[in-house]
């Protein structure tokens, strides 16, 4: 059981818990060596192979350097294992649901830039959703949580993801493809712009595979060109979606 004031790895003093998942806790901590604060993601439970997967995801994140990817500074395989992040986030994109599209557009473009950098490394995030995009103190979106990330085409990648953001191909267990992240980005954008993800609250696989998401409510005031771009991301067939995150970012800025 983690508690405030606890010292991890002889260096990090836990200050306050920022959040918790099924098998992890996120804490703000004071780095006694550097003299300033860090964010620690600590593994606190999970399946027997959770430790291996947690450390692999954290070490992968250490290798990714981009302004829109959450920077992992260090990984500790002590007990409990944890990852150290340099920027203290003020929240995640879920806090921006239903905001004016003018405010959301630069945030969405930043998420697309982060995905483009990830895809350039031959990787697919596979779990793009509002709670996995953090907001830095200056408002910069930071793509986070690489627990499901896998190489393009990796047939052995573990299955998983949010039912509201998984593409039909991901639902069917197809090998990871960047088109899966484009679909998930569309679901994220749809949710932020309209207030709800596609097919909410009933995202049964048969609906995702066979139904077209409804138009965004008029009250959202989303320009037709932006709504059409989002709906293209949500196309059932990968070839009908934007070709990649670079094209997506360019379309948003246009």
Number of C-alpha atoms within 10 A of each C-alpha: 4 14 12 13 13 13 17 20 13 10 13 23 21 23 18 15 17 16 12 14 10 9 14 16 18 20 24 23 25 21 19 13 9 10 9 10 19 23 26 27 24 22 22 19 14 12 8 8 8 15 20 11 15 26 19 16 18 24 18 15 24 18 11 16 14 15 16 26 24 26 21 22 17 15 20 16 13 9 12 14 19 25 23 24 22 15 17 18 22 13 18 20 21 18 14 18 19 17 14 15 19 11 11 17 15 16 21 23 21 20 24 26 24 26 29 23 19 22 20 13 12 14 20 27 25 28 24 29 26 22 17 17 24 25 25 17 12 8 14 18 29 25 29 22 21 22 21 18 20 22 18 17 15 14 12 10 16 14 14 14 19 14 18 22 29 25 31 23 18 21 19 12 14 16 18 25 22 25 25 29 28 30 30 25 27 29 28 27 30 24 23 24 28 22 17 18 22 26 17 12 9 11 17 12 16 10 14 23 17 10 12 14 17 9 12 19 11 9 8 15 13 17 11 10 12 17 17 13 17 24 22 18 28 29 22 18 15 20 9 12 21 21 14 18 25 18 14 25 21 12 14 17 11 8
